[in-house]
Amino acid sequence: MLEKSIAVELLLQWAEIETYKLKNKEKAKELMELYVKENGSTSHAWLNYIKFMRYFDDTKSMRTLCKRGLEYCNEYEIFGNAWLEWEKKFGTIYTVIECEDKIQKKKKKAIEREEQKKTEMILEEVKKPKEYKHKERTKSAEEFNKPPPLSERNTLFIRGIPEDIVEEELKEYFKGIDVISVRIVRDEKWKSRGIAYIDVRTADMAKDSLKFDGTEFKGSKIEVKLSEPPSAERDKKTLYVSNLNSQVTKEMLEEKFNKYGAIREIRVLTRGTAEKPRRFAYVEYESEESAKKALDMDKMIIEGTAIQVRASISDKNKRDNIGCTVHVNNLSFAATEDDIISHFEKYLGQNSTIRCVLVKDNEGKSKGFAYVELSEEELVQQAIRLKDNVIKGRPVKIERSTRKITEKKDVKESFRKRKKSEKGREHKYKPKDVKRKHKKQKIDTTVPEAEPKAKEVVKIEKEAETNKETKEGMTNEDFRRALFNK
């Protein structure tokens, strides 16, 4: 390697001798072409080449070398500034503009190349295959889902964090505390809900972390307190109140609900957009009996709006019912269940998929979406974060499922049963006097007889004929007198 670098430097010295001593332009160009071929990624090599051509007063070759150097040189900023300075001194306004355009294009390409490298590195980390084995549960479902005691977890509950915060930034904010893990609570679309859980090493550290309560983090005031593990008993004491008016306050709800028993906590929340806000609340009682009595508040009018009161179900219990299931949308109609499973196992590893259900219509054709059950919760989060989601040449969208996966139905059998039931209903409600086969009716071509005229009509017609005859036998003068007498 050392010998090669020495040979490259000798080429530069040889080209310098050919230029300044022997004044051999062609030989100098030949030597410098070999030099930039070995050392062309540096601005030093191209600037020396241009300097030698300047000695021969070859402006055309110099500009060509400037364009080549800017294209292949990694130190494009140093080289581009040197070229631009030279054009400002010896070039025209057109060459200066051309030089600036070339430099801007080079900068844009360099930025795109850097972003592409970062994207490739991220994809390589995601694509690393992992082997997952199905865990055999020795405990019951209730014992398995029950969280460990607070004394073992030493967990903090954080509320009010900004939506764009990631786990590393929150961990950095609690420096000085031995943080084991950070979990930001997110919805099915992977958006932050503004709350997080932090596990620390000891109980003393958890108590010391309470000093961060009420402090400002990234422009938002946060609330820090010791976490209380969610339990089914607490859900039984909590009510979910929805369809709240924008004018309803925490005090109003407390005034209405406290007649059923002692209230532990009321939380009023707002979700949705500024144009369509959605307000709801959680009312937690001290006893389960009080919560059951307060269900009578359903459809009660508060500030002109009928509220809805239901028993609360925590997000954890909802997830337990749903399982590790994702919803795959925007599928190609040609995609099969094997194609979907192959895609997940390619990026998440072998045995990562338990089953896949492709939703079909009554004729057995795909509806363009499917449900996939994965083996672990960690795989669900990885699947949502995947970027290269293309199945059968069509980009798909992966989200956390909001419903439990169901077994496939026999589409043909269900279609046949539905047709049979519709046919039975059709005969059941058909009138008895309506015949199924209608005979052709014969057209009657005879002319109907005229209806007899009423007596009054006949009398009027006879009087009119008599007056007509009388008028014809009278003179004009007699007719005038008759009218006058009348």
C-alpha positions in Angstrom: 0.0 0.0 0.0 2.9 2.3 0.9 4.7 1.5 -2.4 1.5 2.4 -4.4 1.1 5.8 -2.7 4.8 6.6 -3.4 4.3 5.6 -7.1 1.2 7.9 -7.3 3.2 10.9 -5.8 6.0 10.2 -8.4 3.4 10.5 -11.2 2.5 14.0 -9.9 6.2 15.1 -9.8 6.8 13.6 -13.2 3.9 15.5 -14.7 5.2 18.7 -13.0 8.6 18.2 -14.7 6.9 17.6 -18.1 4.9 20.8 -17.7 7.3 23.4 -16.3 10.7 22.0 -17.6 10.0 20.1 -20.8 6.7 22.0 -21.7 5.3 18.7 -23.1 1.5 19.2 -22.8 0.4 15.8 -24.1 2.8 13.9 -21.9 1.7 15.9 -18.9 -2.0 15.2 -19.6 -1.2 11.5 -20.0 0.5 11.4 -16.6 -2.2 13.4 -14.9 -5.0 11.1 -16.2 -3.2 8.2 -14.5 -2.9 10.3 -11.4 -6.6 11.2 -11.1 -7.5 7.6 -11.9 -5.8 6.6 -8.7 -6.4 9.7 -6.5 -9.4 11.3 -8.2 -11.6 11.4 -5.1 -9.6 14.3 -3.6 -9.8 17.9 -4.6 -5.9 18.2 -4.5 -5.5 15.9 -7.5 -8.0 17.8 -9.8 -6.7 21.2 -8.7 -3.1 20.2 -9.7 -4.3 18.9 -13.0 -6.1 22.2 -13.7 -3.0 24.2 -12.7 -0.9 22.4 -15.2 -3.4 23.0 -18.0 -3.6 26.7 -17.0 0.2 26.9 -17.6 -0.5 25.9 -21.2 -3.3 28.5 -21.4 -5.8 25.8 -22.4 -9.1 27.3 -21.1 -11.3 24.8 -22.8 -9.5 21.8 -21.2 -9.7 23.6 -17.8 -13.5 23.9 -17.8 -13.8 20.3 -18.9 -11.6 19.2 -16.0 -13.7 21.4 -13.6 -16.9 19.6 -14.6 -15.2 16.2 -14.3 -13.6 17.0 -11.0 -16.9 18.2 -9.5 -18.6 15.0 -10.6 -16.0 12.5 -9.1 -14.5 14.5 -6.3 -15.8 13.8 -2.7 -14.6 17.2 -1.5 -17.1 18.9 -3.8 -17.5 22.0 -1.6 -13.8 22.9 -1.6 -13.4 22.1 -5.3 -16.6 23.9 -6.3 -15.6 27.1 -4.4 -12.2 27.1 -6.2 -13.9 26.7 -9.6 -16.4 29.5 -8.9 -13.7 31.9 -7.8 -11.8 31.2 -11.0 -14.9 31.8 -13.2 -15.6 35.1 -11.4 -12.1 36.3 -12.3 -11.6 35.0 -15.8 -15.0 33.8 -17.0 -18.3 35.5 -18.2 -21.6 35.8 -16.5 -22.9 32.8 -18.3 -20.0 30.6 -17.2 -20.5 31.8 -13.6 -24.2 30.8 -13.7 -23.4 27.4 -15.2 -20.8 26.8 -12.5 -23.3 27.7 -9.7 -25.9 25.3 -11.2 -23.4 22.5 -11.4 -22.5 23.0 -7.7 -26.2 23.1 -6.6 -26.9 19.8 -8.5 -23.9 18.2 -6.9 -25.0 19.2 -3.4 -28.5 17.8 -4.1 -27.2 14.5 -5.3 -24.9 14.2 -2.2 -27.8 14.9 0.2 -30.0 12.3 -1.6 -27.1 9.8 -1.5 -26.7 10.2 2.3 -30.4 9.8 2.9 -30.4 6.7 0.8 -27.6 5.2 2.8 -29.4 5.9 6.1 -32.6 4.2 4.7 -30.6 1.2 3.6 -29.0 0.8 7.0 -32.4 1.0 8.7 -33.9 -1.6 6.3 -30.9 -4.0 6.8 -31.5 -3.9 10.6 -35.2 -4.5 10.1 -34.7 -7.3 7.6 -32.4 -9.3 9.9 -34.2 -12.7 10.3 -35.1 -13.8 13.8 -36.1 -17.2 15.0 -39.2 -17.1 17.3 -40.5 -20.1 19.1 -44.0 -20.2 20.5 -43.9 -19.9 24.3 -45.8 -22.6 26.2 -47.8 -20.9 29.0 -47.7 -22.9 32.2 -49.9 -20.3 34.0 -53.6 -19.5 33.4 -54.5 -16.6 31.2 -55.5 -14.5 34.2 -52.2 -15.1 36.0 -50.2 -14.6 32.9 -51.8 -11.1 32.1 -51.6 -10.0 35.7 -48.8 -7.3 36.1 -46.1 -7.8 38.7 -46.3 -5.9 42.0 -45.2 -2.3 42.1 -42.4 -3.1 44.5 -40.9 -5.4 41.9 -41.3 -3.1 38.9 -40.6 0.4 40.3 -42.5 2.0 37.5 -43.3 5.7 37.0 -46.3 7.0 35.2 -45.7 10.1 33.0 -48.5 12.2 31.5 -48.4 15.3 29.3 -45.5 14.4 27.0 -45.4 16.0 23.5 -46.6 13.7 20.6 -43.3 13.8 18.7 -41.2 12.6 21.5 -39.3 9.2 21.2 -38.2 6.9 23.9 -34.5 8.0 23.8 -35.3 11.6 24.4 -37.5 10.8 27.5 -34.7 8.5 28.9 -32.2 11.3 28.4 -34.4 13.8 30.3 -34.4 11.5 33.4 -30.6 11.4 33.5 -29.1 10.7 36.9 -31.8 7.9 37.4 -30.9 4.3 36.4 -33.7 3.8 33.8 -34.2 0.2 32.7 -36.9 0.8 30.0 -39.2 3.4 28.6 -42.6 2.6 27.0 -44.6 5.4 25.3 -48.3 4.4 25.0 -49.4 4.6 21.4 -52.7 3.9 19.5 -53.3 1.5 16.7 -51.9 4.0 14.2 -48.7 4.3 16.2 -49.4 7.8 17.4 -48.4 8.8 20.9 -51.3 9.2 23.4 -49.2 11.7 25.6 -48.5 9.2 28.4 -45.5 6.8 29.1 -44.2 4.3 31.6 -40.6 4.3 32.9 -39.1 1.3 34.8 -36.2 2.3 37.2 -33.8 0.1 39.1 -34.9 0.6 42.7 -37.8 1.9 44.7 -35.7 4.7 46.1 -34.9 5.9 42.6 -38.6 5.8 41.7 -39.3 8.1 44.7 -36.4 10.4 43.8 -37.9 10.7 40.3 -41.0 12.4 41.6 -38.9 15.7 41.7 -39.6 15.9 37.9 -43.3 16.2 38.6 -44.6 19.6 37.3 -41.4 20.3 35.3 -41.3 21.5 31.7 -40.2 19.0 29.1 -39.9 20.2 25.4 -42.4 23.0 26.0 -44.9 20.8 27.8 -45.6 20.5 31.6 -45.5 16.9 32.6 -47.0 14.9 35.5 -44.8 12.3 37.2 -46.2 9.8 39.8 -45.8 6.2 40.9 -47.6 3.9 38.6 -50.5 1.8 39.8 -50.7 -1.5 38.0 -54.0 -1.8 36.1 -56.4 -4.4 37.5 -59.8 -5.9 36.7 -61.0 -4.7 40.1 -60.3 -1.0 39.2 -62.2 -1.4 35.9 -65.3 -2.6 37.8 -65.3 0.7 39.7 -64.8 2.9 36.7 -67.4 4.3 34.3 -66.9 5.6 30.7 -68.9 8.7 30.0 -69.1 9.9 26.4 -71.0 12.4 24.2 -70.1 15.3 26.5 -70.8 18.8 25.5 -67.9 21.3 25.2 -69.3 23.3 28.2 -69.4 20.3 30.6 -66.7 20.6 33.3 -65.2 18.2 35.9 -67.1 20.0 38.6 -70.5 19.5 36.8 -69.8 15.8 36.5 -68.8 15.5 40.1 -72.1 17.2 41.2 -74.2 14.8 39.1 -72.4 11.6 39.9 -71.5 12.0 43.6 -75.1 11.2 44.7 -74.4 7.5 44.0 -71.3 7.2 46.2 -67.8 8.5 47.0 -65.8 9.4 43.9 -62.1 8.6 43.8 -61.2 10.4 40.5 -62.7 12.1 37.5 -60.7 12.5 34.3 -62.1 14.6 31.4 -60.3 14.1 28.1 -60.6 15.6 24.6 -59.6 13.7 21.4 -60.2 14.3 17.6 -59.5 17.4 15.7 -60.2 21.1 16.3 -63.1 20.9 13.8 -64.6 17.7 15.3 -63.5 17.4 18.9 -64.6 14.4 20.9 -65.0 14.8 24.7 -65.4 12.0 27.2 -64.6 11.2 30.8 -63.7 8.4 33.2 -65.5 8.5 36.6 -63.9 6.2 39.2 -65.8 5.3 42.4 -64.5 4.0 45.7 -66.8 0.9 45.5 -68.1 -1.3 42.8 -71.7 -1.0 44.0 -71.6 2.8 43.5 -70.4 2.3 39.9 -73.3 -0.1 39.2 -75.9 2.4 40.6 -74.4 5.3 38.5 -75.2 3.4 35.3 -78.7 4.9 35.7 -77.1 8.2 34.5 -77.2 6.9 31.0 -79.1 9.2 28.6 -79.2 11.9 31.3 -79.3 15.5 29.8 -76.3 17.6 30.8 -76.0 21.1 29.2 -78.6 20.2 26.6 -76.9 16.9 25.5 -77.8 13.3 26.3 -74.7 11.6 27.7 -73.8 7.9 27.4 -72.6 6.0 30.5 -71.0 2.6 30.1 -68.7 0.3 32.2 -65.1 1.0 31.5 -62.8 -1.5 29.8 -59.0 -0.7 29.9 -56.9 -0.8 26.8 -54.9 -3.6 28.2 -58.0 -5.8 28.5 -59.0 -4.9 25.0 -55.6 -6.0 23.7 -55.8 -9.2 25.7 -59.1 -10.0 23.9 -57.7 -9.0 20.5 -54.3 -10.7 20.8 -51.3 -9.9 18.7 -53.3 -9.2 15.6 -52.6 -6.7 12.8 -54.9 -5.5 10.0 -53.4 -5.6 6.4 -55.2 -3.2 4.0 -55.0 -2.2 0.3 -54.1 -5.8 -0.8 -54.0 -6.8 -4.4 -57.0 -9.0 -5.3 -54.5 -11.6 -6.6 -52.7 -11.9 -3.2 -53.2 -15.1 -1.3 -52.8 -16.0 2.4 -49.4 -17.7 1.5 -48.2 -14.5 -0.1 -49.1 -12.5 3.1 -47.4 -15.0 5.4 -44.3 -15.1 3.2 -44.0 -11.3 3.5 -44.2 -11.3 7.3 -41.8 -14.1 7.7 -39.3 -12.5 5.3 -39.0 -9.4 7.6 -40.0 -10.7 11.0 -38.4 -14.2 10.8 -39.5 -17.8 10.6 -42.4 -18.9 12.8 -43.4 -15.3 13.5 -46.9 -15.8 12.0 -49.5 -18.0 13.7 -52.3 -17.7 11.2 -53.7 -15.4 8.5 -57.3 -14.9 7.5 -58.0 -13.2 4.1 -61.5 -11.7 4.1 -63.6 -12.7 1.1 -67.1 -11.9 -0.2 -70.0 -14.3 -0.8 -68.5 -15.4 -4.2 -65.2 -16.3 -2.7 -63.3 -13.3 -4.0 -60.9 -11.2 -1.9 -62.1 -8.0 -0.4 -58.6 -6.5 -0.4 -57.7 -6.8 3.3 -56.7 -9.5 5.8 -56.0 -10.2 9.5 -52.7 -11.7 10.6 -52.0 -13.0 14.1 -48.4 -12.8 15.2 -46.6 -14.8 17.9 -45.5 -11.9 20.1 -46.4 -8.3 21.0 -42.9 -7.1 20.0 -43.6 -8.4 16.4 -46.8 -6.4 16.2 -44.8 -3.2 16.8 -42.1 -4.2 14.3 -44.8 -5.0 11.7 -46.4 -1.5 12.1 -43.0 0.2 11.7 -42.1 -1.7 8.5 -41.6 0.6 5.5 -41.0 -1.8 2.5 -44.6 -3.3 2.5 -45.2 -4.5 -1.0 -47.2 -7.7 -1.6 -47.8 -8.9 -5.2 -46.5 -5.6 -6.6 -48.9 -3.4 -4.5 -48.0 -1.3 -1.4 -50.1 -2.3 1.6 -50.9 -0.7 4.9 -50.3 -2.5 8.2 -52.1 -1.3 11.4 -52.9 -2.8 14.8 -56.2 -4.6 14.6 -59.2 -3.2 16.6 -61.0 -6.5 16.5 -60.3 -10.1 17.3 -59.3 -12.5 14.5 -62.0 -15.0 13.6 -62.0 -18.3 11.9 -62.6 -18.5 8.2 -66.2 -19.3 7.1 -67.3 -21.7 4.4 -68.2 -19.0 1.9 -70.2 -21.2 -0.5 -72.1 -22.9 2.3 -73.1 -19.5 3.9 -74.1 -18.1 0.5 -76.3 -21.2 -0.2 -78.0 -20.9 3.2 -78.7 -17.2 2.8 -80.3 -17.8 -0.7 -82.4 -20.5 0.8 -83.6 -18.3 3.6 -84.5 -15.5 1.2 -86.4 -17.9 -1.0 -88.4 -19.1 2.0 -89.3 -15.6 3.1 -90.4 -14.8 -0.4 -93.1 -17.6 -0.5 -94.1 -16.9 3.1 -95.2 -13.4 2.6 -96.7 -13.8 -0.9 -100.5 -13.2 -1.1 -102.7 -16.3 -1.6 -104.9 -14.8 -4.4 -102.0 -14.0 -6.6 -101.3 -16.9 -9.1 -97.7 -17.6 -10.1 -98.6 -18.1 -13.8 -100.7 -15.5 -15.4 -102.9 -16.5 -18.5 -103.1 -14.1 -21.4 -106.2 -12.0 -21.3 -108.5 -11.9 -24.4 -109.2 -8.5 -25.8 -113.0 -7.7 -26.2 -113.6 -5.9 -29.5 -117.4 -5.4 -29.2 -118.6 -1.8 -28.9 -120.4 -1.2 -25.6 -124.1 0.1 -25.6 -124.7 3.7 -24.8 -125.9 4.4 -21.3 -129.6 5.7 -21.0 -129.9 9.4 -20.6 -131.3 10.9 -17.4 -134.9 12.3 -17.4 -133.8 15.9 -16.8 -131.5 15.9 -19.8 -134.3 14.6 -22.1 -136.7 17.3 -20.9 -134.2 20.1 -21.6 -133.5 18.8 -25.1 -137.3 18.7 -25.9 -137.8 22.3 -24.7 -134.8 23.4 -26.8 -136.3 21.9 -30.0 -139.7 23.5 -29.3 -138.2 26.9 -28.9 -136.3 26.4 -32.1 -139.4 25.6 -34.1 -141.3 28.6 -32.5 -138.5 31.0 -33.3 -138.4 29.9 -37.0 -142.3 30.7 -37.4 -142.0 34.2 -35.9 -141.0 37.5 -37.5 -138.2 39.7 -36.2 -140.6 42.2 -34.7 -142.7 39.4 -32.9 -139.4 38.0 -31.5 -138.3 41.3 -30.1 -141.7 41.8 -28.4 -141.5 38.3 -26.9 -138.1 39.1 -25.4 -139.3 42.5 -24.1 -142.3 40.8 -22.4 -140.1 38.3 -20.7 
